[in-house]
Amino acid sequence: MHAFALLALTRGAELDPQPARLKHVEEAAKWLVRQQDEAGLIGMPLTAGRFDHPVATLALLESWRLTGQRDLREAADSAVRHIADHQQPHEVWNPTQNAGHRAWTVGALLRAEELGWPDLGQAIARGKASLGTRSSQEFGGDCLKQRSFWTLALGHADPRPMQPADDLFSASVAVLAAR
């Protein structure tokens, strides 16, 4: 849950870049870095189907983007590489993970690519492919056409009305299809 709070802090610091806000981002990000293991993992393993690592990775990426601190870049790189290196041959990181987990995982890779991380195209393409097939099976429809919480979390406008099935996790799939 710390990573979700850090994402909120980064958004607040982006909207109102006061030195005190940036300091809070730095302190929270450094705490998150201290939770990272030598392999780059933050929280539970990706195979556990939890959101810990993908959300923490995104939070580190956004923290680095705002602060430019080298140690945050290195921690974010380690976290991104952990995701890319642990993808299974069948497109996902854990065959039992839900669409929300996959969306946050692919979303972290997409954000890293946007910020200049190289060699993520194959992992992103395979992850997005898993969203299209498995999401439809899980939610009984084409989740790739739903409005995304992801767009709200990162502050991107999405004028389409919310669909009844939209929620924090399942709706996060939509923005990935558009990228």
C-alpha positions in Angstrom: 0.0 0.0 0.0 3.0 2.3 0.5 3.5 2.4 -3.3 -0.1 3.6 -3.9 0.5 6.4 -1.4 3.8 7.3 -3.1 2.0 7.5 -6.5 -0.4 10.0 -4.9 2.5 11.9 -3.5 4.2 12.1 -6.9 1.0 13.3 -8.5 0.6 16.0 -5.8 4.2 17.1 -6.3 3.8 17.2 -10.0 0.7 19.4 -9.7 2.2 21.6 -7.0 6.0 21.3 -7.1 6.9 22.9 -3.7 10.2 21.8 -2.2 8.4 20.3 0.8 6.3 18.0 -1.5 9.4 16.9 -3.4 11.1 16.1 -0.1 8.2 13.9 0.9 8.4 12.1 -2.4 12.2 11.5 -1.9 11.7 10.2 1.6 8.9 7.9 0.7 10.8 6.6 -2.4 13.9 5.9 -0.4 11.9 3.9 2.1 10.5 1.9 -0.8 14.1 1.3 -2.1 15.1 -0.1 1.3 12.3 -2.7 0.8 13.8 -3.9 -2.5 15.8 -7.1 -2.5 19.0 -7.8 -4.4 17.1 -9.2 -7.4 15.1 -6.0 -7.7 11.9 -7.4 -6.2 9.8 -5.2 -4.0 7.1 -7.0 -1.9 5.7 -10.3 -2.8 7.0 -12.2 -5.9 5.3 -11.7 -9.2 4.2 -15.3 -9.1 2.1 -14.5 -6.0 -0.3 -12.6 -8.2 -0.2 -9.5 -6.0 0.2 -5.9 -6.9 3.2 -5.1 -4.7 6.0 -5.1 -7.2 4.3 -3.6 -10.3 2.8 -0.7 -8.3 6.1 -0.2 -6.4 7.9 -0.2 -9.8 5.6 2.5 -11.2 6.0 4.6 -8.0 9.8 4.4 -8.3 9.6 5.4 -11.9 7.5 8.4 -11.1 9.7 9.4 -8.2 12.8 9.2 -10.3 11.1 11.3 -13.1 10.3 14.0 -10.6 13.5 14.1 -8.6 16.1 12.9 -11.1 18.0 11.1 -8.3 20.4 8.5 -9.5 19.7 6.0 -6.7 16.0 6.1 -7.6 16.9 5.5 -11.2 19.0 2.5 -10.3 16.3 1.1 -8.1 13.6 1.6 -10.7 15.9 0.0 -13.3 16.3 -3.1 -11.1 12.6 -3.3 -10.5 11.8 -2.9 -14.2 14.4 -5.6 -15.1 12.9 -7.9 -12.5 9.5 -7.7 -14.3 10.9 -8.2 -17.8 13.1 -11.1 -16.7 10.4 -13.0 -14.9 7.8 -13.1 -17.6 6.7 -16.6 -18.4 6.7 -18.0 -21.9 2.9 -18.0 -22.0 2.9 -14.2 -21.9 2.2 -13.6 -18.2 4.1 -13.6 -14.9 1.7 -16.0 -13.2 -1.0 -18.0 -15.0 -3.4 -17.4 -12.2 -3.0 -13.6 -11.9 -6.0 -11.5 -12.8 -6.4 -8.8 -15.4 -5.8 -6.1 -12.9 -2.4 -7.5 -11.8 -1.4 -8.0 -15.5 -2.5 -4.4 -16.3 -0.4 -2.9 -13.5 2.6 -5.1 -14.5 2.4 -4.1 -18.2 1.6 -0.5 -17.2 4.9 -0.3 -15.3 6.8 -1.6 -18.3 5.0 0.9 -20.6 5.9 3.8 -18.3 9.5 2.6 -18.1 9.6 2.5 -21.9 8.1 6.0 -22.1 10.8 7.2 -19.7 13.6 5.7 -21.9 14.1 2.2 -20.7 15.3 0.1 -23.6 14.5 -3.5 -24.7 11.1 -3.8 -23.2 9.1 -4.1 -26.4 8.8 -7.9 -26.4 7.7 -8.1 -22.8 5.2 -5.3 -23.3 3.7 -7.0 -26.5 3.4 -10.4 -24.8 1.9 -8.8 -21.7 -0.6 -6.8 -23.7 -1.5 -10.0 -25.7 -2.4 -11.7 -22.4 -4.6 -8.8 -21.4 -6.7 -9.1 -24.6 -7.3 -12.8 -24.3 -7.5 -13.4 -20.6 -9.4 -10.2 -19.7 -12.3 -11.1 -22.0 -12.5 -14.6 -20.4 -12.4 -13.2 -16.9 -15.0 -10.4 -17.3 -17.2 -11.7 -20.0 -16.5 -9.0 -22.5 -13.8 -6.9 -24.1 -12.2 -5.1 -21.2 -9.8 -3.4 -23.5 -12.6 -1.0 -24.5 -13.5 0.1 -21.0 -12.5 3.4 -19.4 -9.4 3.1 -17.2 -8.7 4.0 -13.7 -5.1 4.0 -14.8 -5.7 7.1 -16.8 -7.1 8.8 -13.7 -4.2 7.7 -11.6 -1.7 9.2 -13.9 -3.8 12.3 -14.6 -4.6 11.6 -18.2 -8.1 12.7 -19.4 -10.5 10.1 -20.6 -13.9 11.6 -21.5 -15.7 8.3 -22.0 -18.4 7.5 -19.3 -17.6 4.8 -16.8 -18.9 1.4 -17.6 -20.7 -0.7 -14.9 -17.8 -3.2 -14.8 -15.2 -0.4 -14.2 -13.3 -0.7 -10.9 -9.7 0.0 -9.8 -8.3 -3.2 -11.2 -10.3 -4.5 -14.1 -10.8 -1.1 -15.7 -7.0 -0.4 -15.7 -6.8 -2.7 -18.7 -8.2 -0.2 -21.1 -5.4 2.3 -21.4 -2.9 -0.4 -22.2 -4.7 -1.3 -25.4 -4.5 2.3 -26.6 -0.7 2.5 -26.2 
